[in-house]
């Protein structure tokens, strides 16, 4: 059943407010949010949700942002997955993207939604095929089920929200959080300018710098070392890669989290206190 006009207008307006909040976040410099001990005590880091409603609700409950006014929350990759509409098989994860935008407007300085590859695929119409289903098409069918003839207008609003999302969050303690890392940085380098300059359409396209950042799967220690040096960090936290055990530590710099299964994990890290890789791994917790 198509939603009411009032509801549709509220969704569009909220996406616009969330887009503005992305761009005006006080701690944002270029395309990176810089968190220091002056403005934050700790940060809850989560990873790929893909429409997993139970885990999303658990994240909000554990973050308890109202009870922890100096805590920040990092979210990433909610599109493509989870329940579907019985009438047409359309993906319901568009509703979670709307909920993320609502969180951003409620906590504009403390909720940070990182650009991830599945949201980028929506932005650029880059096709993703999984289990013989075109995820982009399933997402569009889900929107049409709810928004009917207003689908394109709602789509324009959420694409602008995605376009304004930060690429990374950097903590004072030299931890760098992004959806993934580009591949073969040790061999070919990487343009770190994407973290500082205004992005253009070419950055988002296949083989562009943003595309490489969010799609990379190169967990060699040499690549992690090269990227850490490039962004002046000691440790990295990422998502992107499925983790049957809930997380993985593929080298001495990275921890990879996964939130789209029953073994979902998260991290709560201090913003200023320096940590070793082993200490960061010890802080990984299961959502429950």
N, C-alpha and C positions, 0 to 999 in steps of 0.2 A: 504494500500500500504506500502510495506517495505521501511524503510528509506534508504538513501544513505549510502555507506560505510564510507564516510567522517563524516557524522553526527553521526553514531554509534561510530566511533573511538573517536569523541569529547566527547560524553557522558561518555564513559569508562574512558577517560583521566581526565575528570572533577571529576568523582567520586573518582578517585585516589588522585587527589589534595585535594578534600574535606576531604577525610579520613586522609590525612597527616595533614591538618589544624586542624581537631578535636584533634589529638594527640599532636600537638605542640602549641595549644592555650596558650599564656603566663600566663593567669590567672587560668589555669587548674591545680589542684592538685589531683592526683589520678583520680577519676571519677567524680569530682565535680569542677565546675567553680566558683572561689571565686572572687566576684566583690567588689571593695572598692572605696571610694571617690577619691583615687589617680588616678584611670584609667577610671572612669565612673561617669557621673552625674545622669543619670536615666536609667531605663530599661523598655522596652515595653514587657509585658507578654501576650502571646496568648495561645490558647488551641486547642483542636481537630478540625481539618479542614476537614478531610475525603474527599479530592478532591474538596472542595467548592471553585471554581476558583474566583468568585466575592469577597468572603471574603479574600482570599489570596491576591488579588490585592489591596483591601482596607487596609489591614495590611501593605503592603509595602509602600503605599502612606502615611499613618498616621505615620509610623515609620520615614520616611524621613531621612534615615541614612546619606545621603550626606549633608543635612542641619543641622544635629545634630551630629557632629563628636564624641561626648562623650556619645552618646546613644547606648545601647545594645538592641538586639532583641532576644526574646526567642520564638521559634516555637516548636510545637509538633504534632505528629500523623496526617500525611497527607494521608496515604495509606487507601485504601478500601472505596470507595464512589465516588459520583459525576457522571459526564456523562460517557456514555459507547460508544464503537464503534458499529455502526449500523450493521456491517457485521457479528460480532460474539458475541456481548454482552459483550466483554471484558472491564474491568475497565480502565479508562484513568488516574487514579490517579498516575500511575507510572511517568507521566510527571511532576506532582507537586513535587514528590520526587526529580526528576532531577533538578527542579528549586530551591529547597531548597539547594541542593548541590552547585548550581551555586552561590547562595547568600553566602554560607559559604566560597567559594573561593574568592568572591569579597570583603567580609568583614570578613576575617578569625579570627579576634580578637573580633568581635562584634556581630556576629550571632551565636546562640547556639541552636542546634536542639536536644531536649531531647529524650532519648530512651523512647518509649511508647509501649503499649501492642500490637497494630496492626503491628508496625514495628518488634517487637520481634517475633510475629507470623510468619512473613516472614522469619526471621532469622532461626527459629527452625522448620518451617513447621508445626506449631501448628494450627490445623484447626479451623476456625471461621465460623459458620453458622449463617446467618442473612436473614430473609425474604425468607427462603427456598433456599438461594444461598450460595455456598461455596465461601467466599470472596477471599481466597487465590487462588482458581482456576480462578476466574474472573480476578484477578490481573495478573495472568500468561497469560491468553488469551489476555489481553490487550497488554502485552509486545510482545507476538508472532505476533500480528497484525502489530506492527511497526518494530520489530527487526528480525523477521523471524528466520533463522538459527543461528543468533548471540545472540538469547535470553539468552542462558545459560552464555555466556561471560558477557553480560551486567548484568545479575542477580548476578554473582559473584562479580562484581564491586560494585553494590549497597548494597549487603549483608556486604561487608567489611566496607562500609561507616556506615551502621547501627551499626555494631559491635564496631565501634570506638566512637559512640556518648556518650556524658556525661549522667550521671544518674540524675544530679541535678545542680542547680545554687544556691549559697548561697550569700546573700547580706550582706554588712557590718552592716546594720541595723537589722540583725537577722531575716530576711525573708528567708525562704527556699522554693525553687520552684522545684517540681518534678511532674512527670505525675500523680502519685497517692501516697497513703500510704499503707503499709502492714496492714493486719488485725490482731486484737487482740494482739497488741504490749504490752498492759498493762497486758495481761495474760501469754503470751508466750515469750516475748522479741523479739529481732530481731538482726541479725548480721550486725552491722553498718560497719563492715569491707569491705563490698562491695563498699563503697564509697572511699576506700583508696587503696585496693589491686588490682592486676591484676585479671581480671575475667576469669573463665573457663567455659567450656560447661555446667557443672552441674548447675551453677548459673542461666543459661538461661532456663533450663528445668522446666516443671511443678513442683511446690513445691520448686524450687530453690529460692534463695534470691532475685535475680533480677525479676524473675517471680512474686513473692509475692509483690514486690514494685510497679510494673506497673499494676497489675491486681486487687489490693485490693479495696474493697468497704466497709469500716468500718468507719462511720462518727460519732461514739459515742465520746462525749467529753473526755472520759477516754482514748480512743485510741489516739486521737489527742494530748492530754497532754503527754502521754507516748512517742510518736514518737518525739514530740518537744523536750522533755528532752534528748532523745537518740541522736538527731542531734544538740543539743545545739542551738535551735531556739525558737523564740517567736511566729512567725506567719508562715503559710504555704499557698502557692498558688498552686493549682492543676488543672488538667483537668479530663479526663477519664469518668466522669459521665454525661449523657445527662441532660441538663438544659432547660426545656421548656421556662423558663423566661429569659434565657441567662446566668444566674449565680445563685449560691446559697452560703449561708454562714451557713453550717450545725452545726457549733459550734463556740466558741469564739476564735478559732485559725485559722480556714481554710476559704479560699475563693476558690470556684470551678468555673472555667470559661468554656465556651463552644463557639466554633467558627464555628460550622458546620450547622447553621440554619440562618434564617433571623434575629433572635434576638441574633446575635453574640456579644460577649463582649470582652473587653481587659482591662488591667491595665497598666498605666505608673506610676512607683514608683521611688522615689528618692533612690539612692543606700545607702547613709549614714544616712539620717535623720530618726530617730526612729518614728514609727507609732503605733497607737493603732489599734485593730481590726476594731473598728467602723470607724476610719479614712481611713483604707484600703478599706473597703466596699464602703465608699463614693466616692472613686476614680474610681470605676468600671464605664466604659463607653461603650456605644454601638457603633459598627462599623458604623452603619448608613445604 
